[in-house]
Amino acid sequence: MPRTRRPLALLLSSLVLAACASTAVAGSPSPTMTTPEGTVIGPEDGYLPDGTSLSPFDTSQAAVSNLERALLDALQDATTAAAGDGVQVQVTSGWRSAALQQSLFDQAVAEHGSVEEARRFVLSPEHSQHVTGRAVDVAPYEAMDWLSRFGSDYGLCRTYANEAWHVELATSRGGECPEPLADATAG
């Protein structure tokens, strides 16, 4: 059962979150990246440059708006509750197009030296829950910690032991999260 909050705290935290919803990208040129093959990937692919984050309420951005509805609802409810505890939850990566996921996978292979090692951190588009809109990466550390303690109240669970930031809807609200897999290769 989700923890209860005082109505005023909910109202205030919702107002603060709504006011901050588009601060990460609004007013700046659309960020893009170009793959080695020359494909331009941008916000419509769910791309967020390193160091950029979005409010879970910023549904003007594909990284948030293309999340599976149940995940987005749970994340927004948890974000509101976390704000009542003084914790700000931000999305550093949400839904990703297959092209963006492939680019991230290719970068991981180059960085780690093999497909097998890369898969511990980034999955191919065919296997990534980000491509289906069923996974989200969060920040900062305080948000990761808050979700590890209270996320199951909303059905949100850390699914990989080596990725504290990676959250999926992996139980029912108020249920018990499954034990995280060691990494993405264990799935």
N, C-alpha and C positions, 0 to 999 in steps of 0.2 A: 504494500500500500504506500503510495507517495507520502512523503512527510508533509505535514500541514504547515501553512504559513499564515501570518497575520495579513489580512486583506490590504492594509496600507503598504506593507512591504512588497506585496505582489504588484500593486499598482505602480509604486515608485520604480521598482526594478524593471517592469515592462516599459515604462516611459523612457528610462535611461537606455535600455536596449534598443528601442525603436529609434531614438535619437542618434544612436551610434551605428545603426544598421548599414549605412553605405559609406562610412568614413574611409574604408580601405581603398576603394577604387574610384569613388566619385570625384569628378573634376580633374582627373588625370587622363592622359592619353591611354587608349586601350593597350595593355601590355601584351606583347607577343614574343614567341620564340620561333626560331627556324631550325628544323631538323637538319642533319647532315644531307638528307636527300632533297632539301629545299622546301619542304612542307612548312607553311606558316601555321602555327598553333596559337590560338588566342583565347580570350574569355569564353567564347562560345563553345570551346572544347573543355571548359572547366579549368583552364590554365590560370594559376596564380603564381606570380614571381616569388622567388625565395624571399622570406621576410614579410610577405603580405598575408593578411588574414581578413576574414569576413565575419560579420555577425551571422549566427544561424537564422536570423530574421531577414537577411538581405536576399530576398527571393528575386531580385532583379539580376542576380548573377547566376549563370548556369551551374556553377559548382555547388550552389545551394538549391536552386529551384528544381534541378533534375534529380535530387535525392528522392529515393522511394518515399512516398507520402507518410507511411507509418514511421520510418526512421526520422524524417524531418519533424513530425509532430512530437515524437519522444525527445528529440534533441532540443527543440524549442521549449518544451515543458521543463526539461532538466536545466536548461540555460536560465530560465526565469527563476527556478528554485535556487540555483547556484548563486545568482545575483543577490538573492535575499540573504545569502551567507557571505556576501562580499567577494564572490569569485566570479570572474568574467570568463566565459567560454567563447572561444574563437575557432573558426574553421580555417585550417591551413590548407586543406585539400578535401574536396568532397567528390561529387560526381566527376568523372573524367571520360572524355571521348576515347574510343579505341585508338585513335591516332596519338593522343597525348599519352595514353598508357603504354603504347608501343615505344614511343620515344623515351619514356622514363625507364622502361625495361632495357632498351638498347644502351642507355647511359649506364645503368647498373651493371650490365654485362661488361662494358668497357672498363668500368671502375673496379669491379671485383674479379675480372679475369676469366670468368666462366659463367655459363648459363645456370649451372647448379648452384653456385655461390650467390649469384644475383637473385635467384628465386627465394632466397632466405629473406630478402628485403622488398622486392618488387616482383609482382606476378605479371605474366603476359596478359594481353587484353582478354583472351579467352577464359582466364581463370580469376581475374581481379573482380572483387566485389565493388570496387570504385566505379567500374564501367557499368555495372548494373544499377548503380545508385544505392547500394546497400551497405556502404562503408563511408566513414568520415574520419579525417584526421583532425585532432583538436590541439589547442595550445591555450595558454601557457601551461607550465608545469602544474600550477595550482588547479587548473581545470582538469588536467589528467588525473591528479590526485583526488579531486572531488568526485569525478565520475567513477574512479575505481572504488570509492567508498559508497556512493549513493546511486550510481548509474542503474543498478538493477531495479531500483524503484520505478524506473521508466522503461525497463527492458534493454538498457544499453550496457554492453559488455566489452571489455578488452578481450580481443580474440587471439592475439599473438603476444607471447611473453616478451619477445624482443622489440615490441613496438608499443610503448605505453600510450602513444598518441592515437592509435588506430582503434576505432570503436564501431561496433556493429549492433544491430538489433538482434540479440541472440537468445532472449528469453522473453517471457510475458512480463508485463508490468508487475513489479513486486516479486517476481520469480527469482530463481537462483541462477547466476551466470555459470556456464560450463567452465571448466578449468581451461585457461588459455593454452593454445598449442605452442610448442617451443618457438616455431617460426612458420612462415607460409609453406614451407616444404612438407610440413607434418600433416597438411590438410588434404 
